[in-house]
Amino acid sequence: MDFAALRQLAPSAAAFALVGWLAIFAYGFLYFPDAPYSSCAGQGYCGKTGLAHTQAEYEAFKRWELGLIVSVPFAAISAFYLNRRRRRAKPGA
């Protein structure tokens, strides 16, 4: 296994993971402005403003929420790695 090639690929992979997380976050921010969704008495599902939502919208929200939660550790590790690498690149740091 060529570790030198992996070491060169690591910054790109970390940046890709961070951009991916930002894209997931932005998607939810744009498509679910009424989030979080919860059960309403007899109406199905409601958002924080009381607007009714369908079962399909609720399920789409839950999938997005799970994707966001699962991707957070990868984004955090990527941000830490990129910041650490940037600090090492500065002279005298």
Buried (B, 14 or more C-beta within 10 A) or exposed (E): EEEEEEEEEBBEEBBEBBEBBEEBBEEBEEEBEBBEBEEBEEEBBBBEEEEEBEEEBBEBBEEBBEBBEEBEEBBEEBBEBBEEEEEEEEEEE
